[in-house]
């Protein structure tokens, strides 16, 4: 069918054939390269591994994180699917999405994370590891700063649905204070 083609098509076909003969491995290389690019995008490390690589304890976020994104500007968004509560030293509430600016040794400008202090729920603003050798991690909760042992946050906690204090009594849902009656 090349004999019936216009001369420009025949020249292009011959050039393509010539290139393929000179570089027979080129298509294989291009396919392999594109697969490598795709797999690095598809299989990111866990949020816990990411935190460790940034000098933070891996257990700052619960086990049941659904996914996360990290923008080029350092904006970290962690998706939990639903609000939930976990216990570290005190009770902590995670919104369904928690945001912060991630840098080495810190989560700055945290949104979507609150901590119970003396019956009040206070927003966690920053989480900082100033000196890794100290074994301490600093939590800025606005009105106060708390230093806690780094080791408390090495293992991710289980995060229960936010209203996990509801109990079933006689087939009806009752709040914890009503269930005791």
MDAnalysis code that builds the backbone (N, CA, C; Angstrom):
import MDAnalysis as mda
import numpy as np

u = mda.Universe.empty(543, n_residues=181, atom_resindex=np.repeat(np.arange(181), 3), trajectory=True)
u.add_TopologyAttr("name", ["N", "CA", "C"] * 181)
u.add_TopologyAttr("resid", np.arange(1, 182))
u.add_TopologyAttr("resname", ["UNK", "UNK", "UNK", "UNK", "UNK", "UNK", "UNK", "UNK", "UNK", "UNK", "UNK", "UNK", "UNK", "UNK", "UNK", "UNK", "UNK", "UNK", "UNK", "UNK", "UNK", "UNK", "UNK", "UNK", "UNK", "UNK", "UNK", "UNK", "UNK", "UNK", "UNK", "UNK", "UNK", "UNK", "UNK", "UNK", "UNK", "UNK", "UNK", "UNK", "UNK", "UNK", "UNK", "UNK", "UNK", "UNK", "UNK", "UNK", "UNK", "UNK", "UNK", "UNK", "UNK", "UNK", "UNK", "UNK", "UNK", "UNK", "UNK", "UNK", "UNK", "UNK", "UNK", "UNK", "UNK", "UNK", "UNK", "UNK", "UNK", "UNK", "UNK", "UNK", "UNK", "UNK", "UNK", "UNK", "UNK", "UNK", "UNK", "UNK", "UNK", "UNK", "UNK", "UNK", "UNK", "UNK", "UNK", "UNK", "UNK", "UNK", "UNK", "UNK", "UNK", "UNK", "UNK", "UNK", "UNK", "UNK", "UNK", "UNK", "UNK", "UNK", "UNK", "UNK", "UNK", "UNK", "UNK", "UNK", "UNK", "UNK", "UNK", "UNK", "UNK", "UNK", "UNK", "UNK", "UNK", "UNK", "UNK", "UNK", "UNK", "UNK", "UNK", "UNK", "UNK", "UNK", "UNK", "UNK", "UNK", "UNK", "UNK", "UNK", "UNK", "UNK", "UNK", "UNK", "UNK", "UNK", "UNK", "UNK", "UNK", "UNK", "UNK", "UNK", "UNK", "UNK", "UNK", "UNK", "UNK", "UNK", "UNK", "UNK", "UNK", "UNK", "UNK", "UNK", "UNK", "UNK", "UNK", "UNK", "UNK", "UNK", "UNK", "UNK", "UNK", "UNK", "UNK", "UNK", "UNK", "UNK", "UNK", "UNK", "UNK", "UNK", "UNK", "UNK", "UNK", "UNK", "UNK", "UNK", "UNK"])
u.atoms.positions = np.array([
    [0.813, -1.186, 0.000],
    [0.000, 0.000, 0.000],
    [0.864, 1.260, 0.000],
    [2.157, 1.138, 0.266],
    [3.043, 2.297, 0.243],
    [3.229, 2.846, -1.168],
    [3.140, 1.978, -2.169],
    [3.326, 2.437, -3.538],
    [2.188, 3.344, -3.972],
    [1.006, 3.179, -3.405],
    [-0.134, 4.010, -3.760],
    [-0.180, 5.285, -2.923],
    [0.620, 5.374, -1.861],
    [0.604, 6.536, -0.971],
    [1.333, 7.699, -1.603],
    [0.980, 8.918, -1.209],
    [1.722, 10.077, -1.698],
    [3.174, 9.997, -1.235],
    [4.099, 10.630, -1.958],
    [5.521, 10.547, -1.623],
    [5.831, 11.013, -0.195],
    [5.150, 12.033, 0.315],
    [5.458, 12.524, 1.663],
    [5.139, 11.459, 2.719],
    [4.083, 10.669, 2.528],
    [3.721, 9.605, 3.464],
    [4.765, 8.506, 3.426],
    [5.264, 8.207, 2.208],
    [6.267, 7.173, 2.067],
    [7.564, 7.589, 2.753],
    [7.941, 8.846, 2.625],
    [9.164, 9.349, 3.260],
    [9.024, 9.283, 4.776],
    [7.861, 9.695, 5.299],
    [7.634, 9.664, 6.744],
    [7.703, 8.230, 7.257],
    [7.117, 7.281, 6.515],
    [7.131, 5.888, 6.926],
    [8.561, 5.351, 6.933],
    [9.340, 5.698, 5.911],
    [10.727, 5.240, 5.843],
    [11.553, 5.836, 6.975],
    [11.314, 7.111, 7.315],
    [12.043, 7.731, 8.429],
    [11.703, 7.016, 9.730],
    [10.413, 6.689, 9.936],
    [9.980, 5.995, 11.146],
    [10.659, 4.626, 11.230],
    [10.680, 3.892, 10.089],
    [11.315, 2.578, 10.052],
    [12.804, 2.701, 10.348],
    [13.444, 3.737, 9.807],
    [14.871, 3.952, 10.015],
    [15.162, 4.242, 11.488],
    [14.330, 5.075, 12.117],
    [14.513, 5.407, 13.531],
    [14.351, 4.156, 14.386],
    [13.350, 3.333, 14.077],
    [13.092, 2.126, 14.849],
    [14.247, 1.142, 14.722],
    [14.902, 1.104, 13.529],
    [16.041, 0.205, 13.348],
    [17.247, 0.701, 14.129],
    [17.446, 2.027, 14.190],
    [18.588, 2.583, 14.917],
    [18.395, 2.459, 16.427],
    [17.162, 2.626, 16.903],
    [16.875, 2.625, 18.340],
    [15.755, 1.630, 18.658],
    [15.998, 0.334, 18.481],
    [14.917, -0.630, 18.691],
    [14.450, -0.695, 20.153],
    [15.250, -0.241, 21.050],
    [14.896, -0.309, 22.472],
    [14.071, 0.901, 22.921],
    [13.971, 1.923, 22.061],
    [13.267, 3.154, 22.424],
    [11.823, 2.916, 22.871],
    [11.004, 2.156, 22.140],
    [9.621, 1.942, 22.610],
    [9.573, 1.243, 23.974],
    [10.454, 0.280, 24.174],
    [10.503, -0.424, 25.454],
    [10.889, 0.532, 26.582],
    [11.870, 1.389, 26.332],
    [12.299, 2.373, 27.326],
    [11.164, 3.331, 27.682],
    [10.466, 3.825, 26.654],
    [9.376, 4.777, 26.894],
    [8.250, 4.122, 27.700],
    [7.929, 2.885, 27.394],
    [6.878, 2.174, 28.131],
    [7.291, 1.971, 29.583],
    [8.518, 1.524, 29.805],
    [9.014, 1.310, 31.168],
    [9.038, 2.612, 31.943],
    [9.509, 3.681, 31.316],
    [9.583, 4.986, 31.975],
    [8.199, 5.471, 32.392],
    [7.224, 5.330, 31.493],
    [5.872, 5.792, 31.832],
    [5.260, 4.934, 32.936],
    [5.557, 3.643, 32.975],
    [5.064, 2.789, 34.061],
    [5.679, 3.185, 35.398],
    [6.960, 3.510, 35.396],
    [7.612, 3.948, 36.635],
    [6.993, 5.237, 37.151],
    [6.729, 6.171, 36.262],
    [6.093, 7.423, 36.676],
    [4.711, 7.163, 37.259],
    [3.959, 6.305, 36.615],
    [2.612, 6.000, 37.080],
    [2.651, 5.327, 38.438],
    [3.548, 4.359, 38.641],
    [3.551, 3.663, 39.917],
    [4.022, 4.549, 41.052],
    [4.867, 5.528, 40.819],
    [5.276, 6.404, 41.913],
    [4.133, 7.319, 42.329],
    [3.221, 7.609, 41.426],
    [2.066, 8.439, 41.762],
    [0.992, 7.591, 42.438],
    [0.820, 6.353, 42.002],
    [-0.254, 5.506, 42.486],
    [0.026, 4.958, 43.886],
    [1.264, 4.669, 44.226],
    [1.544, 4.015, 45.501],
    [2.361, 4.903, 46.440],
    [1.737, 5.946, 47.004],
    [2.460, 6.774, 47.964],
    [2.601, 6.030, 49.284],
    [3.542, 6.464, 50.105],
    [3.706, 5.847, 51.417],
    [2.545, 6.257, 52.314],
    [2.419, 5.608, 53.451],
    [1.331, 5.935, 54.375],
    [1.594, 7.286, 55.039],
    [0.556, 7.847, 55.626],
    [0.692, 9.110, 56.351],
    [1.674, 8.933, 57.501],
    [1.689, 7.753, 58.095],
    [2.558, 7.481, 59.234],
    [4.031, 7.487, 58.804],
    [4.315, 6.912, 57.631],
    [5.676, 6.945, 57.089],
    [6.080, 8.366, 56.715],
    [5.150, 9.120, 56.155],
    [5.425, 10.509, 55.788],
    [5.809, 11.322, 57.023],
    [5.041, 11.182, 58.105],
    [5.342, 11.923, 59.334],
    [6.727, 11.565, 59.856],
    [7.061, 10.278, 59.874],
    [8.381, 9.846, 60.354],
    [9.496, 10.452, 59.505],
    [9.280, 10.513, 58.190],
    [10.307, 11.075, 57.301],
    [10.504, 12.574, 57.539],
    [9.537, 13.200, 58.203],
    [9.615, 14.634, 58.489],
    [9.960, 14.909, 59.957],
    [10.508, 13.914, 60.658],
    [10.958, 14.111, 62.031],
    [9.846, 14.146, 63.062],
    [8.673, 13.666, 62.698],
    [7.524, 13.638, 63.608],
    [7.187, 12.185, 63.937],
    [6.525, 11.947, 65.056],
    [6.126, 10.569, 65.355],
    [5.029, 10.096, 64.400],
    [5.087, 8.840, 64.015],
    [4.144, 8.297, 63.045],
    [2.731, 8.147, 63.553],
    [2.534, 8.190, 64.866],
    [1.215, 7.964, 65.428],
    [0.420, 9.207, 65.743],
    [0.747, 10.329, 65.140],
    [-0.039, 11.548, 65.376],
    [-1.440, 11.444, 64.783],
    [-1.574, 10.673, 63.715],
    [-2.883, 10.457, 63.100],
    [-3.283, 9.006, 63.332],
    [-4.585, 8.743, 63.418],
    [-5.052, 7.391, 63.729],
    [-4.822, 6.386, 62.605],
    [-5.000, 5.113, 62.960],
    [-4.837, 4.015, 62.004],
    [-5.822, 4.113, 60.845],
    [-7.015, 4.627, 61.115],
    [-8.065, 4.591, 60.102],
    [-8.089, 5.802, 59.175],
    [-6.922, 6.363, 58.872],
    [-6.834, 7.423, 57.861],
    [-7.157, 6.795, 56.509],
    [-8.063, 7.413, 55.768],
    [-8.461, 6.902, 54.444],
    [-7.424, 7.262, 53.384],
    [-6.989, 8.541, 53.388],
    [-6.009, 9.010, 52.413],
    [-5.477, 10.361, 52.870],
    [-4.497, 10.852, 52.130],
    [-3.969, 12.188, 52.400],
    [-3.421, 12.770, 51.114],
    [-3.295, 14.103, 51.105],
    [-2.620, 14.780, 50.002],
    [-1.585, 15.716, 50.599],
    [-0.510, 15.904, 49.886],
    [0.540, 16.836, 50.289],
    [0.859, 17.700, 49.088],
    [0.512, 18.982, 49.175],
    [0.759, 19.908, 48.080],
    [2.220, 20.315, 48.012],
    [2.618, 20.838, 46.884],
    [3.993, 21.312, 46.711],
    [4.332, 22.419, 47.694],
    [3.305, 23.156, 48.150],
    [3.509, 24.240, 49.111],
    [3.576, 23.732, 50.554],
    [3.466, 22.404, 50.760],
    [3.552, 21.827, 52.098],
    [2.216, 21.648, 52.790],
    [1.111, 22.003, 52.113],
    [-0.202, 21.836, 52.725],
    [-0.560, 20.350, 52.760],
    [-0.718, 19.846, 53.970],
    [-1.087, 18.454, 54.189],
    [-2.571, 18.392, 54.515],
    [-3.295, 17.540, 53.811],
    [-4.709, 17.304, 54.088],
    [-4.881, 15.812, 54.336],
    [-5.398, 15.486, 55.532],
    [-5.573, 14.095, 55.938],
    [-7.071, 13.813, 55.999],
    [-7.497, 12.774, 55.286],
    [-8.915, 12.438, 55.174],
    [-9.223, 11.196, 56.009],
    [-10.163, 11.357, 56.946],
    [-10.532, 10.260, 57.841],
    [-11.876, 9.633, 57.492],
    [-12.651, 10.249, 56.656],
    [-13.952, 9.708, 56.290],
    [-15.082, 10.193, 57.181],
    [-14.820, 10.301, 58.477],
    [-15.812, 10.813, 59.426],
    [-15.085, 11.322, 60.664],
    [-15.698, 12.227, 61.404],
    [-15.079, 12.688, 62.649],
    [-14.929, 11.509, 63.613],
    [-13.874, 11.552, 64.413],
    [-13.660, 10.468, 65.366],
    [-12.858, 10.960, 66.563],
    [-12.820, 10.131, 67.600],
    [-12.108, 10.455, 68.837],
    [-11.062, 9.387, 69.120],
    [-9.944, 9.824, 69.661],
    [-8.876, 8.911, 70.072],
    [-8.337, 9.401, 71.413],
    [-7.666, 8.515, 72.117],
    [-7.100, 8.895, 73.403],
    [-5.583, 8.777, 73.336],
    [-4.943, 9.881, 73.667],
    [-3.503, 9.894, 73.896],
    [-3.366, 10.100, 75.403],
    [-2.805, 11.223, 75.827],
    [-2.802, 11.568, 77.246],
    [-4.204, 12.025, 77.652],
    [-4.871, 12.700, 76.733],
    [-6.257, 13.131, 76.932],
    [-7.038, 12.782, 75.667],
    [-8.320, 13.062, 75.683],
    [-9.170, 12.767, 74.537],
    [-8.924, 13.791, 73.429],
    [-8.857, 13.305, 72.192],
    [-8.588, 14.147, 71.026],
    [-9.675, 13.877, 69.992],
    [-10.164, 14.938, 69.352],
    [-11.163, 14.809, 68.282],
    [-10.546, 15.219, 66.952],
    [-10.742, 14.357, 65.971],
    [-10.315, 14.621, 64.604],
    [-11.561, 14.914, 63.779],
    [-11.562, 16.009, 63.023],
    [-12.620, 16.245, 62.042],
    [-12.428, 15.238, 60.909],
    [-13.368, 15.169, 59.988],
    [-13.228, 14.230, 58.875],
    [-12.053, 14.610, 57.967],
    [-11.660, 15.897, 57.983],
    [-10.464, 16.357, 57.267],
    [-9.640, 17.205, 58.229],
    [-8.355, 16.896, 58.334],
    [-7.435, 17.682, 59.160],
    [-6.402, 18.288, 58.220],
    [-6.152, 19.592, 58.372],
    [-5.195, 20.303, 57.510],
    [-4.091, 20.922, 58.354],
    [-2.904, 21.007, 57.774],
    [-1.777, 21.683, 58.422],
    [-0.688, 21.893, 57.383],
    [0.206, 22.799, 57.678],
    [1.389, 22.986, 56.844],
    [2.485, 22.108, 57.423],
    [2.965, 21.174, 56.616],
    [3.977, 20.220, 57.047],
    [5.359, 20.720, 56.678],
    [6.224, 20.776, 57.676],
    [7.635, 21.061, 57.439],
    [8.414, 20.108, 58.334],
    [9.713, 20.051, 58.169],
    [10.483, 19.112, 58.979],
    [10.329, 19.467, 60.460],
    [9.823, 18.517, 61.233],
    [9.662, 18.719, 62.671],
    [8.405, 19.459, 63.075],
    [7.481, 19.697, 62.151],
    [6.302, 20.439, 62.575],
    [5.088, 20.346, 61.677],
    [3.940, 20.431, 62.330],
    [2.652, 20.631, 61.671],
    [2.164, 21.985, 62.171],
    [2.160, 22.978, 61.312],
    [1.865, 24.358, 61.703],
    [0.504, 24.766, 61.130],
    [-0.245, 25.535, 61.925],
    [-1.553, 26.006, 61.470],
    [-2.558, 24.879, 61.332],
    [-2.568, 23.985, 62.296],
    [-3.448, 22.816, 62.251],
    [-4.916, 23.256, 62.298],
    [-5.734, 22.635, 61.472],
    [-7.190, 22.842, 61.464],
    [-7.857, 21.478, 61.489],
    [-8.889, 21.334, 62.326],
    [-9.635, 20.085, 62.359],
    [-9.212, 19.124, 63.447],
    [-8.469, 19.609, 64.435],
    [-8.005, 18.772, 65.539],
    [-8.214, 19.527, 66.840],
    [-8.950, 18.939, 67.781],
    [-9.177, 19.565, 69.086],
    [-8.801, 18.583, 70.182],
    [-8.453, 19.150, 71.340],
    [-8.010, 18.350, 72.475],
    [-8.786, 18.771, 73.711],
    [-9.185, 17.802, 74.515],
    [-9.934, 18.102, 75.729],
    [-8.968, 18.479, 76.849],
    [-9.209, 19.623, 77.441],
    [-8.425, 20.110, 78.580],
    [-9.388, 20.674, 79.607],
    [-9.454, 20.068, 80.782],
    [-10.317, 20.551, 81.868],
    [-11.751, 20.785, 81.393],
    [-12.326, 19.795, 80.739],
    [-13.714, 19.807, 80.257],
    [-13.963, 20.800, 79.119],
    [-12.922, 21.369, 78.559],
    [-13.051, 22.274, 77.413],
    [-12.385, 21.625, 76.203],
    [-12.945, 21.893, 75.030],
    [-12.338, 21.417, 73.790],
    [-11.587, 22.578, 73.154],
    [-10.267, 22.446, 73.098],
    [-9.415, 23.517, 72.574],
    [-8.777, 23.081, 71.260],
    [-8.706, 23.992, 70.296],
    [-8.091, 23.636, 69.011],
    [-6.575, 23.501, 69.136],
    [-6.056, 22.441, 68.543],
    [-4.605, 22.275, 68.457],
    [-4.155, 23.135, 67.285],
    [-3.245, 24.068, 67.553],
    [-2.795, 24.993, 66.506],
    [-1.512, 24.528, 65.826],
    [-0.572, 24.020, 66.617],
    [0.719, 23.581, 66.086],
    [1.176, 22.332, 66.832],
    [1.923, 21.488, 66.140],
    [2.573, 20.323, 66.741],
    [4.026, 20.393, 66.291],
    [4.943, 20.515, 67.253],
    [6.336, 20.810, 66.899],
    [7.302, 19.913, 67.672],
    [8.304, 19.404, 66.966],
    [9.430, 18.721, 67.589],
    [10.629, 19.639, 67.379],
    [10.968, 20.428, 68.414],
    [12.094, 21.359, 68.300],
    [13.432, 20.645, 68.325],
    [13.572, 19.706, 69.254],
    [14.835, 19.003, 69.442],
    [14.547, 17.512, 69.555],
    [14.755, 16.762, 68.480],
    [14.442, 15.333, 68.512],
    [15.153, 14.571, 69.631],
    [16.343, 15.012, 70.010],
    [17.080, 14.309, 71.066],
    [16.447, 14.489, 72.445],
    [15.568, 15.483, 72.598],
    [14.919, 15.715, 73.893],
    [13.836, 14.678, 74.180],
    [13.317, 14.036, 73.127],
    [12.244, 13.068, 73.310],
    [10.904, 13.712, 73.601],
    [10.790, 15.022, 73.341],
    [9.556, 15.753, 73.635],
    [8.925, 16.307, 72.361],
    [7.620, 16.433, 72.418],
    [6.864, 17.037, 71.329],
    [5.982, 18.123, 71.944],
    [5.915, 19.269, 71.288],
    [5.182, 20.427, 71.804],
    [3.845, 20.561, 71.081],
    [2.781, 20.723, 71.870],
    [1.444, 20.975, 71.334],
    [1.036, 22.379, 71.726],
    [0.788, 23.221, 70.734],
    [0.303, 24.576, 70.981],
    [-1.213, 24.527, 70.868],
    [-1.901, 24.743, 72.012],
    [-3.367, 24.732, 72.004],
    [-3.909, 26.137, 72.253],
    [-3.167, 27.112, 71.806],
    [-3.628, 28.502, 71.883],
    [-3.379, 29.124, 73.237],
    [-4.175, 28.742, 74.234],
    [-4.039, 29.342, 75.563],
    [-2.895, 28.718, 76.353],
    [-2.376, 27.608, 75.887],
    [-1.288, 26.932, 76.591],
    [-0.453, 26.124, 75.602],
    [0.689, 25.718, 76.096],
    [1.565, 24.826, 75.335],
    [1.857, 23.626, 76.217],
    [1.745, 22.455, 75.626],
    [1.996, 21.231, 76.378],
    [3.159, 20.494, 75.755],
    [4.063, 20.011, 76.602],
    [5.135, 19.151, 76.127],
    [4.828, 17.738, 76.587],
    [4.819, 16.821, 75.652],
    [4.535, 15.427, 75.956],
    [5.662, 14.557, 75.408],
    [5.738, 13.337, 75.914],
    [6.763, 12.403, 75.452],
    [6.496, 12.000, 74.001],
    [7.523, 12.094, 73.191],
    [7.476, 11.699, 71.779],
    [6.968, 10.262, 71.663],
    [7.395, 9.408, 72.587],
    [7.060, 7.980, 72.548],
    [5.559, 7.711, 72.662],
    [4.785, 8.651, 73.226],
    [3.331, 8.478, 73.333],
    [2.659, 8.444, 71.961],
    [3.349, 8.936, 70.943],
    [2.748, 9.108, 69.618],
    [3.421, 8.253, 68.547],
    [4.162, 7.237, 68.964],
    [4.844, 6.399, 67.982],
    [3.895, 5.448, 67.263],
    [2.899, 4.934, 67.980],
    [1.939, 4.006, 67.375],
    [0.618, 4.719, 67.112],
    [0.080, 4.585, 65.910],
    [-1.204, 5.239, 65.601],
    [-2.331, 4.665, 66.463],
    [-3.155, 5.525, 67.043],
    [-4.271, 5.037, 67.854],
    [-5.447, 4.610, 66.970],
    [-6.370, 3.901, 67.576],
    [-7.642, 3.612, 66.913],
    [-8.531, 4.815, 67.169],
    [-9.190, 5.280, 66.140],
    [-10.064, 6.442, 66.270],
    [-11.502, 5.969, 66.128],
    [-12.283, 6.152, 67.181],
    [-13.678, 5.715, 67.200],
    [-14.583, 6.833, 66.716],
    [-15.721, 6.472, 66.129],
    [-16.663, 7.517, 65.709],
    [-16.910, 8.488, 66.856],
    [-17.068, 9.745, 66.514],
    [-17.114, 10.800, 67.525],
    [-18.157, 10.555, 68.602],
    [-19.247, 9.909, 68.283],
    [-20.296, 9.712, 69.281],
    [-20.235, 8.302, 69.852],
    [-19.026, 7.776, 70.059],
    [-18.862, 6.404, 70.535],
    [-19.298, 6.227, 71.981],
    [-19.579, 7.327, 72.682],
    [-20.013, 7.222, 74.070],
    [-21.500, 6.877, 74.176],
    [-22.186, 6.714, 73.047],
    [-23.602, 6.332, 73.042],
    [-23.696, 4.816, 73.237],
    [-24.561, 4.392, 74.121],
    [-24.733, 2.974, 74.420],
    [-26.140, 2.536, 74.038],
    [-26.307, 1.261, 73.766],
    [-27.631, 0.709, 73.490],
    [-28.212, 0.177, 74.801],
    [-29.422, 0.634, 75.158],
    [-30.103, 0.166, 76.362],
    [-31.519, -0.221, 75.960],
    [-31.874, -1.477, 76.135],
    [-33.220, -1.929, 75.799],
    [-33.598, -1.656, 74.358],
    [-32.628, -1.744, 73.430],
    [-32.906, -1.530, 72.020],
    [-32.948, -0.070, 71.610],
    [-32.754, 0.858, 72.571],
    [-32.765, 2.286, 72.247],
    [-31.387, 2.878, 72.503],
    [-31.037, 3.876, 71.692],
    [-29.785, 4.583, 71.926],
    [-29.966, 5.541, 73.082],
    [-29.042, 5.497, 74.026],
    [-29.059, 6.412, 75.168],
    [-27.664, 7.000, 75.303],
    [-27.593, 8.252, 75.722],
    [-26.299, 8.847, 76.025],
    [-25.707, 8.154, 77.233],
    [-24.411, 8.255, 77.421],
    [-23.730, 7.576, 78.519],
    [-24.340, 7.949, 79.861],
    [-24.744, 9.217, 80.045],
    [-25.319, 9.633, 81.324],
    [-26.703, 9.022, 81.538],
    [-27.458, 8.748, 80.460],
    [-28.782, 8.138, 80.581],
    [-28.685, 6.626, 80.765],
    [-27.656, 6.013, 80.202],
    [-27.522, 4.561, 80.259],
    [-27.281, 4.077, 81.684],
    [-26.736, 4.918, 82.536],
    [-26.423, 4.527, 83.909],
    [-27.661, 4.500, 84.787],
    [-28.754, 5.140, 84.392],
    [-29.964, 5.211, 85.221],
    [-30.637, 3.881, 85.371],
])
